[in-house]
Amino acid sequence: MIRAYHVTKRYGDVHALRDVTVKLGKGEFCYVTGPSGAGKTTMLKMLYGAVQPTEGKLLVGGVDVSKLSRRRLPYLRRNIGIVFQDFKLIPTRTVGENVGLALEVLGSSRDLIDRRVNAVLNIVGLPGRGSEYPPTLSGGEQQRVAVARAIVNDPSILLADEPTGNLDGAMAIEVMEILRAINLRGTTVMVATHDTGLMNRFPFRKLRFEAGRLVES
Amino acid sequence: MPQRLQHVIRRALRSLWENAYLNSVSAGVIAATTLLFGVYLSVQFNLNRMVDTWDRDVHVSAYFHPDVPEQRRFDVRDQIAQRQDVLKVRYVSTDEANRWMQQRMPAMEGILDELGSETLPASLEISLTPSSAKPGQIDDFARTLSVTDFSDVDYGQEWIEKFQGFLSLLKLLGAIMGSLILVAAMFLVMNTVYLVVYNRKDELEIQKLVGATDGYITAPFLVEGLIQGLIGSTFALLGLAAVHRLLVARLKDAFELAVTAELMFLPSMYIAALFIAGAILGVGASLLAVYRFLSKVN
């Protein structure tokens, strides 16, 4: 599902990633871990095309991201769900509208959007909360809304950048259980985190970065 | 209506409502610009109309030598009347010319009496066909009149030609000023729209992250720009109508001139041009603003 061959990313003279080669299969769950500034977020950003490798080749779902044009980028992202530490929800839109956004950009019908939104809100444990606004929800609930938005169009890859970073222990575990449940449905899940407690509780493959180098995979 | 279009319009209306203040500013700038454009169009339209009217009214006055016998004058009149480029010819005798002068300028009566009845020469008032009453052609016509019969030929065309030269200059200046105003307005509206875009920065970035194309993001802003442009043009048109009404009333009071009745409001084609200008301004500025934003977002 994801293949990186000697991928390097430089910002001027600074190496964010150095010569990373890694493979991730379909339906796999893995952590991207390491200290701050190790290159975790850069790795994830490259996977959803926000930055391009300086050197090397990166294939995501068979698409060569290193050569992807700006015009083709939205089509890659429609196959990838993304969850962020700060949730990135639109505060002036309802939960339902936030979740339905990923289907709206595809031009899906209102009926389909409503059905899918209700279904994924059930999956993340927020049934019937579609008409509420994000600022009225707790942090854990907001993150579950973000997860619902990431999976509403049934992507084959789910990327989560520190998804539990803003949550307390119990809420973090809830979110991880949802991510695990999504993974069990066949979605490849990649979670960037440095929370060792969480990694021990949910033990999966680890891609450990240090100073831009992949030191454990 | 296709679902996508419905969706785009719904998003545009929502954004117009949510950013009502900034959108009003954009529409206001468009209104001010199209009003200026409308004033320019009005001035140009009415001046062109005036020149056209004068052109149609142009006639040639040909003054006979005093020693040309009366019968010869009638023969010349009949010959000229038969020409294809002549609409009508009227013979004005010396007596008739004197009477006309005395009626128009009663104060000159004594002077005219002292100078004698032959002061004003007999003349022919020649009206040309509309196709012949064009600059240059009147010159040619005047040159065909016999110098042995006429002492002077007058047709006021020189003045009209000078005025037409002035109109051409006005058009050129208008085009230059109009372009500068349009660029300045486009810049102003673009920056105002950019504020709206920037206000929704997080939302647009999220749209990009979930796979929205640039077209999906841009389309509602273009609809917003179109609506702003049309609203702005409507206000400009109302402003122009008010200015026109006021101007006609003031000129009428001040001069009691019939010319004020001839000051016409813009015809429908010019009004359409005004709306098109407003729409182009709104849509163009929105397009530039969104393009500027999207070029910075991945």
Interface residues (C-beta under 8 A of the other chain):
Chain A: Y48 G49 A50 V51 R70 R71 L73 P74 Y75 L76 R77 R78 I82 K88 L89 I90 T92 R93 L101 A102 E104 V105 L106 G107 S109 R110 R149 N153
Chain B: Q3 R4 H7 E18 D202 E203 E205 I206 Q207 K208 L209 V210 G211 A212 T213 D214 Y216 N298
